[in-house]
């Protein structure tokens, strides 16, 4: 062990590796770019580059370990744009005594396994530990199949990782470390969960990632922040119930609002942050105590005169109009409601604990307060009927939820996450996923195993719903390629020309901006046409053929209204990068045809 030197701990946020063999996957899951690449393409066209991508959990772990005198380095592969080789080189240079890999969800698993395997091969003495919601859900699977993983921490990690560091430094008994799952005497053993953390006793999270971005000359005007932890709801698709399992009354915990504003003020002063993304599971909380906390929080921001803005995610059954108004005055300008569906049947199956009427009332209130509403809709799951999809499309139309800076976020299907009630239902109805043969040392074999273990293939039961999804998602993917990858660098180039007096470039900018603003309405129209046609086929007991052609005709007509002769031909002469724009659009179309 390190002797007189501080214990070295590496905390890793793995990169996201898309599973590219599913034609019905959303394009957002395929597009993985570094923060630097996003910033280089950023333009005022619905870009969300101002939202940092901090691993807040890692920030808390780092601060907790540093308070105990540990030497900690944070490796955020997504922000840095590192591939696995670059990540392993960085870890090898640091030669940590402990390497902790934080797994939020499935796309991070292949990279985490690849980096951990390479690190362990080069530095056998490094203690490799996985944590986070995904690792907590599949802890036994990981330890049974990957010998280079020494342990998994289940649930909250601050206390457990601090105790693990103490035990390793003292070469003590790992069995005394709470929340630790490890191999022991030929089986998998787990200690009792650590007591829920007192949020006011935790240090403010380390902000290494923001500091690193600023050191590279990249804009980093926003930070993640939490005012509470946990959620009392039991939505079937959510991983939070598994994380807070066994916490009893501590399922939902709140921070002192003055301490929260102290943290915000420090970020403004020291890092130049002007926007905060509240990463609470339910920002507004539950009951009168939480309502008083929200009012005190808003009042503290106003009293200190902090010129900040913030975004939060909330349940619709937590809304108090007067409190929202006070928060609005304090800088609350963007909200993400957990609406999920406009179908009463779907909401009941997903155990949302809220009604369609409450969803609609929440939208009315948000619009009255002039809050920017980020769409949060899951159109369907693998059990959905076409009537449920039609109900949700109708809800989107009635509430005009498509009037958003990110309308394509409406195109989602439910993902089955490990450790959730949805996964348990899947296993009961369809059986557990069949895991393929595994060679832990082979990257391709690991990737196949990861795809199976994390429910990457969950076919839709109803063929008419499946046809609706395939046709809609194909066009949404094409739009996403245009909006996220092609148009931003094009606009950047056109703006440079416009500044030099090129009137034609200015006209193209205006035309592209009008087209981008119109996509939400076109998307709503496309949803309606497809769901109606699918319903007609289902009623006549006809195969659900022709929906892809309908989608293509609908979108072509919309685009020709903005670009006579079609968007491909209109964009092709413009060159913002060496590759032709037309060819990239064509490739995106071919990929979803």
Backbone torsions as a table, in degrees:
resi	resn	phi	psi	omega
1	UNK	NA	176.1	-164.8
2	UNK	-68.9	-11.3	180.0
3	UNK	67.9	-122.6	-177.4
4	UNK	-83.3	-10.7	-180.0
5	UNK	-83.6	147.9	177.4
6	UNK	-61.4	147.0	175.8
7	UNK	-65.0	129.6	-178.6
8	UNK	-95.0	127.4	-178.9
9	UNK	-127.2	125.6	174.0
10	UNK	-102.5	131.3	177.6
11	UNK	-115.7	123.1	-168.2
12	UNK	-116.6	127.9	166.0
13	UNK	-101.2	101.2	-173.0
14	UNK	-66.3	157.0	174.4
15	UNK	-72.1	165.5	-179.0
16	UNK	-99.2	127.4	-178.2
17	UNK	-112.7	112.0	-177.9
18	UNK	-71.3	147.8	171.7
19	UNK	-93.0	106.5	-166.6
20	UNK	-93.3	10.3	-173.6
21	UNK	-103.1	16.2	-179.7
22	UNK	-114.6	109.6	-176.4
23	UNK	-66.4	-17.1	-178.5
24	UNK	-97.8	11.0	178.9
25	UNK	-77.0	145.1	176.3
26	UNK	-66.6	141.8	-179.5
27	UNK	-60.5	-30.8	-179.4
28	UNK	-58.5	-27.7	178.9
29	UNK	-80.4	-13.3	178.7
30	UNK	-94.3	-26.0	-172.8
31	UNK	-90.8	104.0	-179.6
32	UNK	-122.4	106.6	-177.4
33	UNK	-123.3	155.3	177.1
34	UNK	-72.9	162.2	178.0
35	UNK	-60.6	-36.7	178.9
36	UNK	-62.8	-40.7	178.2
37	UNK	-65.4	-40.0	178.6
38	UNK	-62.5	-45.1	-179.0
39	UNK	-64.8	-35.3	-178.4
40	UNK	-66.5	-25.5	-179.3
41	UNK	-101.1	-0.4	-171.4
42	UNK	-66.3	130.5	173.8
43	UNK	-141.1	167.7	-179.0
44	UNK	-80.1	65.2	-178.2
45	UNK	-140.0	57.6	179.6
46	UNK	74.5	15.5	-178.4
47	UNK	-73.6	140.5	178.8
48	UNK	-110.3	31.5	-176.8
49	UNK	-65.2	-20.1	-178.7
50	UNK	-71.4	-12.1	175.3
51	UNK	-85.0	114.0	176.9
52	UNK	-67.0	164.9	180.0
53	UNK	-119.3	54.6	-179.4
54	UNK	-67.8	146.2	165.6
55	UNK	-92.2	89.8	-172.9
56	UNK	-64.7	-35.7	177.8
57	UNK	-60.1	-41.1	177.1
58	UNK	-64.5	-38.3	178.1
59	UNK	-60.0	-39.9	177.2
60	UNK	-67.6	-41.7	178.8
61	UNK	-61.6	-44.0	-179.2
62	UNK	-61.8	-45.3	-179.1
63	UNK	-63.7	-39.7	179.2
64	UNK	-63.9	-44.2	-179.9
65	UNK	-68.6	-39.2	179.9
66	UNK	-65.8	-35.8	177.2
67	UNK	-61.4	-27.6	178.6
68	UNK	-91.1	6.9	176.0
69	UNK	90.5	11.9	179.6
70	UNK	-82.1	151.2	174.5
71	UNK	-92.8	114.9	-170.7
72	UNK	-122.6	136.7	169.9
73	UNK	-125.2	139.0	178.9
74	UNK	-104.4	133.3	179.3
75	UNK	-120.2	103.5	178.8
76	UNK	-102.6	94.2	-174.0
77	UNK	-63.5	-35.3	-178.2
78	UNK	-66.4	-44.9	-179.7
79	UNK	-66.2	-39.3	-176.0
80	UNK	-82.1	-16.6	-177.0
81	UNK	73.9	26.3	-178.9
82	UNK	-79.5	141.1	165.0
83	UNK	-86.0	-179.5	-174.8
84	UNK	-64.4	-36.2	-179.8
85	UNK	-63.5	-43.6	179.8
86	UNK	-65.3	-39.3	178.1
87	UNK	-62.1	-45.0	-178.4
88	UNK	-66.0	-37.8	177.1
89	UNK	-60.9	-44.4	179.2
90	UNK	-63.3	-41.5	178.0
91	UNK	-65.6	-40.4	-179.4
92	UNK	-63.2	-38.5	178.8
93	UNK	-64.7	-34.2	179.2
94	UNK	-78.5	-29.9	-179.2
95	UNK	49.8	64.3	-175.5
96	UNK	-72.2	151.1	170.4
97	UNK	-75.9	-33.8	176.8
98	UNK	-129.0	134.2	172.8
99	UNK	-121.2	115.9	-179.4
100	UNK	-105.5	125.7	-179.7
101	UNK	-108.3	120.9	-178.4
102	UNK	-97.2	120.5	-176.9
103	UNK	-112.8	106.7	177.2
104	UNK	-80.5	-41.2	-176.5
105	UNK	-157.9	-178.5	-164.7
106	UNK	-61.2	-36.8	-174.2
107	UNK	-66.5	-16.1	179.2
108	UNK	-87.5	-12.9	-172.5
109	UNK	-65.7	-47.2	-178.8
110	UNK	-59.4	-43.3	-179.6
111	UNK	-66.0	-41.9	179.1
112	UNK	-60.1	-43.3	179.8
113	UNK	-66.5	-41.1	-179.8
114	UNK	-62.6	-48.1	-178.3
115	UNK	-67.2	-40.7	-179.4
116	UNK	-64.8	-40.1	179.7
117	UNK	-63.3	-45.0	-179.1
118	UNK	-67.7	-39.9	179.2
119	UNK	-63.4	-43.8	-177.5
120	UNK	-67.0	-36.1	178.7
121	UNK	-64.4	-38.5	-177.7
122	UNK	-84.0	-28.6	-176.3
123	UNK	-135.9	82.0	-173.7
124	UNK	-64.2	-23.6	-178.1
125	UNK	-78.1	-15.5	179.8
126	UNK	-67.0	130.8	178.1
127	UNK	-87.5	114.6	-176.0
128	UNK	-98.4	121.1	-178.9
129	UNK	-129.1	135.6	176.9
130	UNK	-104.8	151.8	176.9
131	UNK	-155.6	-177.6	-178.3
132	UNK	101.2	172.0	-175.1
133	UNK	-57.8	-44.1	-178.5
134	UNK	-68.6	-47.1	-179.8
135	UNK	-61.2	-37.4	178.0
136	UNK	-61.3	-37.0	-176.0
137	UNK	-75.0	-28.6	-175.5
138	UNK	-123.4	33.5	-174.7
139	UNK	-57.5	-45.6	-178.5
140	UNK	-65.8	-42.3	178.3
141	UNK	-58.0	-43.2	-179.0
142	UNK	-63.3	-45.0	-176.3
143	UNK	-72.6	-31.1	179.2
144	UNK	-71.9	-25.8	-170.9
145	UNK	-112.1	-16.5	-174.1
146	UNK	-129.7	97.6	-174.5
147	UNK	-65.5	-18.2	-179.7
148	UNK	-78.9	-7.0	173.2
149	UNK	-92.1	120.9	-177.2
150	UNK	-84.1	-31.9	-177.7
151	UNK	-164.9	165.2	175.0
152	UNK	-129.3	137.4	173.0
153	UNK	-99.5	123.7	179.6
154	UNK	-95.8	138.4	176.8
155	UNK	77.0	-153.3	-179.3
156	UNK	-61.8	143.9	-169.3
157	UNK	-109.3	-12.2	-170.8
158	UNK	-60.5	-53.4	-178.3
159	UNK	-65.5	-44.4	-176.4
160	UNK	-63.2	-44.8	-178.0
161	UNK	-69.6	-36.6	176.8
162	UNK	-62.7	-42.1	178.9
163	UNK	-70.0	-34.8	177.0
164	UNK	-63.6	-43.0	178.5
165	UNK	-61.5	-41.1	178.1
166	UNK	-62.2	-44.5	-177.5
167	UNK	-66.1	-41.1	-179.4
168	UNK	-69.5	-40.5	179.4
169	UNK	-63.0	-39.5	-178.1
170	UNK	-89.7	1.8	-174.4
171	UNK	52.0	43.3	-175.7
172	UNK	-94.8	-164.0	-173.9
173	UNK	-84.2	116.1	177.6
174	UNK	-70.8	-18.5	179.1
175	UNK	-64.5	-18.8	179.7
176	UNK	-87.5	-3.0	-178.3
177	UNK	-82.3	120.3	-178.0
178	UNK	-69.5	151.7	175.1
179	UNK	66.7	8.3	-177.0
180	UNK	-92.1	129.9	176.0
181	UNK	-112.4	128.4	-175.8
182	UNK	-154.3	166.9	174.9
183	UNK	-76.2	135.9	-179.1
184	UNK	-155.3	121.7	177.8
185	UNK	54.1	43.7	174.5
186	UNK	79.2	7.7	178.5
187	UNK	-140.7	-178.9	178.5
188	UNK	-99.1	119.0	179.4
189	UNK	-112.3	147.7	179.2
190	UNK	-137.2	137.6	175.9
191	UNK	-84.6	168.1	177.8
192	UNK	-64.8	151.3	179.2
193	UNK	-61.0	144.5	174.8
194	UNK	-65.1	151.5	176.1
195	UNK	-60.8	144.7	179.2
196	UNK	-57.0	137.6	-178.2
197	UNK	-67.8	140.4	169.3
198	UNK	-78.9	109.8	-171.6
199	UNK	-62.4	-29.1	-180.0
200	UNK	-78.6	-12.3	176.9
201	UNK	-92.3	-14.3	179.6
202	UNK	-74.7	144.1	173.1
203	UNK	-69.4	156.7	174.1
204	UNK	-62.9	142.3	-175.3
205	UNK	-63.0	147.6	175.2
206	UNK	-68.7	144.2	-176.3
207	UNK	-114.8	42.4	-177.9
208	UNK	-56.9	-38.8	-173.5
209	UNK	-68.3	-40.0	176.7
210	UNK	-66.1	-43.4	178.9
211	UNK	-60.8	-39.0	-179.4
212	UNK	-67.7	-38.8	177.4
213	UNK	-64.0	-44.2	179.9
214	UNK	-64.5	-36.4	179.2
215	UNK	-65.3	-25.7	177.9
216	UNK	-88.4	3.3	179.1
217	UNK	79.5	17.9	-179.7
218	UNK	-96.0	146.2	177.7
219	UNK	-69.2	134.5	177.9
220	UNK	-141.0	66.8	-173.1
221	UNK	-82.4	-1.5	-176.6
222	UNK	-129.0	159.3	-179.8
223	UNK	-141.9	151.4	172.1
224	UNK	-82.8	150.8	-179.3
225	UNK	-157.4	147.8	175.2
226	UNK	-122.8	141.1	173.6
227	UNK	-109.4	-7.9	-179.6
228	UNK	-158.5	170.7	172.8
229	UNK	-136.0	145.8	172.9
230	UNK	92.8	176.0	-178.6
231	UNK	-157.8	142.5	-179.2
232	UNK	-92.2	-3.7	179.7
233	UNK	-84.0	168.4	-176.9
234	UNK	-132.5	44.1	178.9
235	UNK	-54.1	134.6	-170.3
236	UNK	-66.9	-25.7	-175.6
237	UNK	-91.5	-3.9	-170.2
238	UNK	-96.0	143.7	179.7
239	UNK	-85.0	-13.2	-174.3
240	UNK	-60.4	-43.7	179.8
241	UNK	-54.8	-34.1	178.1
242	UNK	-71.1	-37.1	-179.2
243	UNK	-66.6	-39.0	-176.2
244	UNK	-94.1	10.0	-178.1
245	UNK	-53.0	132.0	175.1
246	UNK	80.8	6.8	-177.1
247	UNK	-85.3	-10.3	177.7
248	UNK	60.5	-128.6	-177.7
249	UNK	-65.0	-17.9	-178.3
250	UNK	-86.8	8.6	178.4
251	UNK	-52.8	-41.8	176.8
252	UNK	-120.6	120.9	-178.9
253	UNK	-126.5	146.6	-175.8
254	UNK	-120.2	146.2	174.9
255	UNK	-90.2	157.5	172.2
256	UNK	-63.3	123.0	-177.4
257	UNK	-59.1	-30.6	178.5
258	UNK	-66.9	-37.0	178.4
259	UNK	-68.6	-36.4	177.0
260	UNK	-61.2	-46.0	-178.6
261	UNK	-70.4	-30.7	172.1
262	UNK	-57.3	-45.0	-180.0
263	UNK	-64.3	-42.8	178.6
264	UNK	-62.1	-43.7	-178.5
265	UNK	-62.9	-38.7	178.3
266	UNK	-65.8	-39.6	178.4
267	UNK	-65.4	-38.7	177.3
268	UNK	-64.4	-46.0	-175.5
269	UNK	-71.1	-45.4	-170.2
270	UNK	-92.8	-24.7	-173.3
271	UNK	-122.7	-3.0	179.6
272	UNK	71.5	22.1	-179.6
273	UNK	-72.5	137.1	177.1
274	UNK	-123.2	-7.9	-178.5
275	UNK	-137.1	142.5	-179.1
276	UNK	-125.5	135.1	173.4
277	UNK	-101.5	107.5	-179.2
278	UNK	-74.7	113.2	-173.6
279	UNK	-92.4	19.1	177.0
280	UNK	-62.6	148.7	173.8
281	UNK	-68.2	-36.0	172.8
282	UNK	-146.1	96.7	-172.3
283	UNK	-57.1	-43.7	-174.4
284	UNK	-78.0	-21.1	173.9
285	UNK	76.4	-153.4	-170.4
286	UNK	-138.2	130.1	170.0
287	UNK	80.3	-179.2	-173.2
288	UNK	-68.5	-35.1	-179.9
289	UNK	-61.5	-42.9	179.3
290	UNK	-70.2	-35.1	177.7
291	UNK	-63.6	-42.1	176.8
292	UNK	-62.7	-37.9	178.5
293	UNK	-62.4	-42.0	179.9
294	UNK	-63.4	-41.3	179.1
295	UNK	-65.6	-42.2	178.2
296	UNK	-63.5	-37.4	178.3
297	UNK	-62.7	-48.6	179.5
298	UNK	-62.8	-43.5	-178.8
299	UNK	-63.4	-35.9	-179.3
300	UNK	-68.3	-39.0	176.4
301	UNK	-62.6	-45.3	-179.1
302	UNK	-66.4	-39.4	-179.2
303	UNK	-62.6	-37.8	-178.5
304	UNK	-84.5	-7.8	178.7
305	UNK	67.2	33.7	180.0
306	UNK	-74.4	121.8	178.9
307	UNK	-89.5	77.6	-177.1
308	UNK	-128.7	165.1	172.2
309	UNK	-127.7	152.2	178.6
310	UNK	-147.5	154.6	-179.3
311	UNK	-118.2	147.3	178.5
312	UNK	-150.1	159.5	175.9
313	UNK	-108.3	133.8	-173.1
314	UNK	-140.0	152.7	168.8
315	UNK	-83.8	145.6	-177.4
316	UNK	-71.9	-19.8	179.3
317	UNK	-87.0	10.7	178.3
318	UNK	-108.7	4.7	-170.3
319	UNK	-80.2	132.5	170.3
320	UNK	-125.4	112.0	-172.2
321	UNK	-53.1	-43.5	-177.7
322	UNK	-65.2	-36.4	179.1
323	UNK	-69.8	-41.3	177.1
324	UNK	-60.9	-38.7	179.0
325	UNK	-62.4	-42.7	179.0
326	UNK	-64.7	-43.0	178.0
327	UNK	-63.3	-37.1	177.7
328	UNK	-60.2	-41.5	178.4
329	UNK	-64.3	-29.0	-177.3
330	UNK	-85.7	-3.5	177.4
331	UNK	121.7	3.0	178.8
332	UNK	-75.0	106.9	-173.6
333	UNK	-122.0	-6.2	-176.6
334	UNK	-144.7	132.7	-175.0
335	UNK	-132.5	143.7	173.0
336	UNK	-118.7	108.2	175.2
337	UNK	-83.2	142.9	172.1
338	UNK	-81.2	65.7	-178.3
339	UNK	-69.3	-51.8	176.1
340	UNK	69.0	-48.3	-174.1
341	UNK	-154.5	154.7	171.9
342	UNK	-105.3	15.4	-179.9
343	UNK	-110.9	123.1	178.3
344	UNK	-61.5	-37.8	179.6
345	UNK	-62.6	-43.3	-179.1
346	UNK	-67.3	-44.6	180.0
347	UNK	-58.8	-37.9	178.6
348	UNK	-68.1	-43.8	-179.9
349	UNK	-62.8	-33.9	-179.1
350	UNK	-88.2	2.4	177.6
351	UNK	56.2	41.9	-178.7
352	UNK	-70.1	-27.4	-179.6
353	UNK	70.6	26.4	178.1
354	UNK	-147.3	167.5	-174.8
355	UNK	-114.6	165.4	175.3
356	UNK	-62.6	-37.5	179.4
357	UNK	-63.3	-39.6	176.6
358	UNK	-65.4	-37.3	176.4
359	UNK	-60.5	-45.6	-178.5
360	UNK	-66.8	-40.3	178.1
361	UNK	-63.5	-37.1	178.5
362	UNK	-63.9	-41.5	178.4
363	UNK	-64.8	-40.6	178.6
364	UNK	-61.6	-44.6	180.0
365	UNK	-63.9	-45.2	-179.0
366	UNK	-60.9	-41.4	179.8
367	UNK	-66.8	-38.4	179.4
368	UNK	-63.0	-35.4	179.9
369	UNK	-86.6	1.8	179.8
370	UNK	57.9	41.9	172.2
371	UNK	-87.3	135.7	174.0
372	UNK	-73.8	117.7	-176.6
373	UNK	-95.4	118.7	173.8
374	UNK	-83.2	129.1	-175.8
375	UNK	-67.7	132.4	176.4
376	UNK	-132.1	87.5	-177.5
377	UNK	-131.8	137.3	168.9
378	UNK	-111.9	108.2	-172.2
379	UNK	-63.7	-33.1	-173.0
380	UNK	-167.0	164.0	170.8
381	UNK	-126.5	-174.0	-174.3
382	UNK	-71.2	-12.6	179.0
383	UNK	-105.0	-0.9	-171.1
384	UNK	-63.4	142.5	169.0
385	UNK	-94.3	161.5	-178.6
386	UNK	-65.3	-29.3	176.9
387	UNK	-62.8	-37.9	178.5
388	UNK	-66.7	-43.0	178.1
389	UNK	-61.6	-43.6	179.5
390	UNK	-61.7	-39.5	177.5
391	UNK	-60.4	-41.8	-178.5
392	UNK	-71.1	-38.2	175.6
393	UNK	-61.6	-41.5	176.8
394	UNK	-62.1	-39.5	176.7
395	UNK	-62.3	-42.7	178.2
396	UNK	-61.6	-39.4	178.9
397	UNK	-68.4	-46.5	-176.6
398	UNK	-63.4	-40.2	-177.1
399	UNK	-90.0	-4.8	-176.6
400	UNK	51.8	43.2	-179.2
401	UNK	-64.6	-18.6	178.3
402	UNK	-70.7	-12.8	177.0
403	UNK	-79.7	73.5	-175.6
404	UNK	-138.3	157.0	175.2
405	UNK	-69.7	-14.9	179.9
406	UNK	-132.2	64.0	-176.2
407	UNK	-63.2	-26.7	-178.1
408	UNK	-68.5	-13.4	175.2
409	UNK	-68.6	-9.5	176.1
410	UNK	-73.6	-18.1	-174.8
411	UNK	-91.2	86.9	-179.7
412	UNK	-136.6	145.7	166.5
413	UNK	-118.0	155.0	-175.7
414	UNK	-66.3	130.2	173.3
415	UNK	-95.2	136.5	176.7
416	UNK	-86.5	107.4	-178.9
417	UNK	-94.5	140.7	179.5
418	UNK	-58.2	139.9	175.8
419	UNK	85.4	0.2	-178.7
420	UNK	-96.1	167.0	175.0
421	UNK	-64.3	-31.6	176.9
422	UNK	-63.3	-38.5	177.7
423	UNK	-66.8	-40.0	178.5
424	UNK	-65.8	-37.2	176.5
425	UNK	-65.2	-42.9	177.8
426	UNK	-58.4	-46.7	-178.2
427	UNK	-62.6	-36.4	-178.5
428	UNK	-71.5	-40.0	-174.9
429	UNK	-84.3	-45.7	-174.0
430	UNK	-106.4	-12.3	-174.7
431	UNK	93.3	157.0	180.0
432	UNK	-67.5	151.0	177.6
433	UNK	-58.1	138.9	177.0
434	UNK	-83.5	116.0	-177.3
435	UNK	-84.2	133.1	-178.8
436	UNK	-74.6	165.4	173.8
437	UNK	-55.5	142.9	-172.9
438	UNK	-124.9	129.5	165.6
439	UNK	-108.3	103.7	-174.2
440	UNK	-59.4	-18.5	-177.7
441	UNK	-92.3	-6.3	-174.6
442	UNK	-107.2	125.1	-175.5
443	UNK	-63.4	-43.0	-179.1
444	UNK	-64.6	-39.9	178.5
445	UNK	-66.0	-40.8	177.6
446	UNK	-62.3	-41.3	-178.5
447	UNK	-62.4	-43.6	178.4
448	UNK	-62.1	-41.9	179.3
449	UNK	-63.6	-43.9	-179.8
450	UNK	-60.7	-43.2	-178.8
451	UNK	-61.0	-42.7	-179.8
452	UNK	-71.2	-42.8	-174.9
453	UNK	-67.9	-23.6	-176.2
454	UNK	-110.0	24.8	170.5
455	UNK	59.0	43.3	-179.7
456	UNK	-69.5	-26.2	-179.7
457	UNK	-112.8	101.9	175.5
458	UNK	-128.0	82.4	-176.8
459	UNK	-57.7	147.9	178.8
460	UNK	-80.0	131.6	-174.9
461	UNK	-66.2	-48.9	-174.5
462	UNK	-79.4	119.4	-175.9
463	UNK	-64.1	-29.1	179.3
464	UNK	-74.3	-36.0	174.0
465	UNK	-67.2	-40.9	178.5
466	UNK	-61.7	-40.5	179.3
467	UNK	-67.6	-40.4	175.5
468	UNK	-57.3	-48.4	-177.0
469	UNK	-63.6	-44.9	-177.0
470	UNK	-62.5	-43.1	-179.5
471	UNK	-68.2	-44.5	-179.3
472	UNK	-66.3	-47.9	-176.4
473	UNK	-66.3	-31.8	177.6
474	UNK	-60.1	-46.4	179.6
475	UNK	-73.1	-36.3	177.0
476	UNK	-62.5	-38.6	176.8
477	UNK	-62.6	-42.1	179.7
478	UNK	-62.9	-44.7	175.9
479	UNK	-60.7	-39.6	-178.4
480	UNK	-64.2	-40.2	175.9
481	UNK	-59.3	-45.3	179.7
482	UNK	-61.9	-51.5	-172.4
483	UNK	-71.2	-39.1	-173.1
484	UNK	-91.6	-27.7	-172.8
485	UNK	-117.9	-37.7	-172.1
486	UNK	-93.5	-50.0	-174.4
487	UNK	-66.8	-39.6	-178.1
488	UNK	-57.1	-51.8	178.7
489	UNK	-67.0	-30.7	175.6
490	UNK	-61.3	-47.6	-179.0
491	UNK	-64.1	-36.2	177.1
492	UNK	-60.5	-44.5	178.8
493	UNK	-65.9	-43.9	-179.2
494	UNK	-64.0	-36.2	178.9
495	UNK	-66.7	-36.7	175.5
496	UNK	-61.0	-40.5	178.7
497	UNK	-68.1	-40.9	-178.8
498	UNK	-62.4	-36.6	178.5
499	UNK	-65.2	-22.8	178.6
500	UNK	-91.9	10.5	174.8
501	UNK	91.9	14.7	-179.8
502	UNK	-81.1	101.5	-178.8
503	UNK	-65.3	-35.2	179.0
504	UNK	-63.2	-37.1	178.3
505	UNK	-64.7	-40.9	178.7
506	UNK	-62.8	-39.6	178.2
507	UNK	-63.8	-40.1	178.8
508	UNK	-64.8	-38.8	178.4
509	UNK	-59.9	-46.8	-178.9
510	UNK	-63.9	-38.9	-179.4
511	UNK	-67.5	-42.3	178.5
512	UNK	-64.4	-41.5	-180.0
513	UNK	-62.9	-41.4	178.3
514	UNK	-64.8	-39.4	177.5
515	UNK	-62.7	-46.5	-179.1
516	UNK	-61.7	-40.4	179.9
517	UNK	-67.5	-23.1	-176.2
518	UNK	-88.0	-9.7	-174.5
519	UNK	-62.4	-37.0	-179.2
520	UNK	-58.9	-48.4	178.5
521	UNK	-64.2	-39.2	177.7
522	UNK	-64.7	-36.2	178.5
523	UNK	-64.8	-43.9	179.0
524	UNK	-62.0	-41.8	177.7
525	UNK	-62.9	-41.1	179.0
526	UNK	-63.6	-43.8	177.5
527	UNK	-56.9	-46.7	-177.9
528	UNK	-62.5	-46.0	-179.1
529	UNK	-61.9	-42.5	-176.8
530	UNK	-69.9	-42.0	-178.0
531	UNK	-69.7	-35.4	177.4
532	UNK	-67.1	-43.4	179.7
533	UNK	-65.9	-40.4	178.0
534	UNK	-63.4	-40.1	179.7
535	UNK	-65.2	-38.2	177.9
536	UNK	-63.5	-44.2	178.3
537	UNK	-62.3	-41.9	-178.2
538	UNK	-66.0	-41.4	-179.2
539	UNK	-63.5	-35.6	-180.0
540	UNK	-88.5	1.7	-179.2
541	UNK	56.9	40.2	177.0
542	UNK	-101.3	152.4	174.9
543	UNK	-59.3	147.4	-176.7
544	UNK	-80.4	56.2	-178.6
545	UNK	-88.1	155.1	170.4
546	UNK	92.4	-6.2	-176.8
547	UNK	-68.5	-35.2	177.9
548	UNK	-63.2	-41.9	178.7
549	UNK	-64.8	-39.6	177.0
550	UNK	-62.0	-43.8	179.0
551	UNK	-61.6	-42.2	-178.9
552	UNK	-65.5	-42.9	179.1
553	UNK	-63.5	-41.9	-178.2
554	UNK	-63.6	-45.9	-177.8
555	UNK	-71.5	-37.7	177.8
556	UNK	-60.9	-44.2	178.6
557	UNK	-62.3	-41.7	177.5
558	UNK	-60.9	-45.8	-175.8
559	UNK	-71.6	-33.2	178.3
560	UNK	-68.6	-22.5	173.7
561	UNK	-67.6	-26.8	177.5
562	UNK	-96.7	-34.7	-175.6
563	UNK	-130.2	90.5	179.9
564	UNK	-53.5	131.6	-177.1
565	UNK	91.4	-5.8	177.3
566	UNK	101.7	148.6	-174.9
567	UNK	-69.1	-33.9	-177.7
568	UNK	-60.2	-49.6	-179.5
569	UNK	-67.2	-33.3	-179.1
570	UNK	-70.0	-37.2	-177.5
571	UNK	-84.1	-26.3	-171.0
572	UNK	-55.4	-39.3	-178.4
573	UNK	-68.6	-16.5	-176.8
574	UNK	-81.5	134.5	179.7
575	UNK	-124.9	109.1	174.3
576	UNK	-103.5	-21.1	-179.9
577	UNK	-141.5	167.7	-178.3
578	UNK	-57.3	-38.3	-179.1
579	UNK	-74.2	144.3	-178.8
580	UNK	-74.8	141.0	178.7
581	UNK	-64.7	-44.0	-177.6
582	UNK	-56.3	-40.0	-178.0
583	UNK	-67.6	-34.6	179.5
584	UNK	-70.3	-39.2	175.4
585	UNK	-63.0	-43.7	-179.6
586	UNK	-61.1	-41.9	179.4
587	UNK	-63.6	-40.1	-179.8
588	UNK	-65.2	-36.9	178.6
589	UNK	-67.9	-44.4	-179.1
590	UNK	-61.6	-33.5	-176.9
591	UNK	-67.8	-23.7	-176.9
592	UNK	-113.8	3.8	-179.0
593	UNK	-73.8	NA	NA
